[in-house]
Amino acid sequence: MVTRYNPDRVSKGEMLDIQDVEEILAIPLLGVIPESAAVLKASNQGVPVICNGESDAGQAYSDVVARFLGEEVPHRFLEVPKKGFLQRMFGGMG
């Protein structure tokens, strides 16, 4: 499992991409957990991040559990999210 994955850092060459990690480890990848402030928040509250199904990290951990139980679940959160029109125009200010 790869944790704290950030596709933006991958695109800048600051982090290995998933294919490189799989090649180095030579084992199937069980999951990819995105870098997320929800993990820190959950840790500070003493609640598992998986209990917050709305966060990317919580969803990713749920995916890992499903894969571990034998379900075919596609990997998510591997691409840089596309910005909407207003985010492109105003840089997400507000």
N, C-alpha and C positions, 0 to 999 in steps of 0.2 A: 504494500500500500504506500502511496506517495501522499504525504501531508504538506500543507501550506503551499500548494501548487498555485502559481500565478502566471497565467498565459501571457500577460503583458510583459512580465520579466523574461519569459521564454523568447518572445519576439524581439527583445532587446539584447538577447544573447547573455543574459545574467543568470540563467537557470537552464538546466538540461530539459529537453522536451521529453514527452512520455516515451516515444520510440527509442531514444537514447537510453533511458532508464531501463526499459524492457530488455534492450540489447546487453547492457552491462550486467544486469541481474540474471538474465537467461531463465526467468521464471514468469509464469503468467501474472499479470497485474490484477489484484483483487479490487483495488479501488484508488480513486484520486480524490483527495479532500482539498477543496480550494482554501486559499488563505482567506481568513474571515475574522472580523471583529466579534462575531457571534460566539466563537470559541472562547475568547477571553472573557466575554460577558457571562457565558454559561459557567465557566470555571470560577469566576468571582462569586456567582450566586450559588455555587455548589450543586448545579443541575447539569446533567449530561446534555451536550449540545444536540444530541439526536432527539431530545424531547421537544426541540424547537424545529418542527418540520418545515417552517417557513424559511429558515436560513439555508443558504447554499450548502454550508458544511453539514447541517443536520440532514438535509436531503441526501448528500453524498454518503454519509455514514449509513443511512437507511439502505441505500443502494448496495453498499458493501455487505451488509447483513443479508440482503436478498441474494446476492451472488454466492455468499458463503453457504446459504441454504439450497443452492443449486438452481436458482432462477437465472434466466438470461436477461440481464439488464444492461442497456448500453451505458457507456461512460459519458458523463456530462461534465460541464464546467471546464472543458479543455480549450475552448476558444475565447478570445477577448470579446466580451459582450459588445454588440454594435450599439452605438449611441443613437438616440432618437434625434429628431430634427431640432428640438429646443436645446438639447444638450450640445449638439454641434454648433448651434448659433451662439449660445450663451455660456458654454462650458460647464453646464450643470449648476450654475449659480442659483442661489435662492433658498 
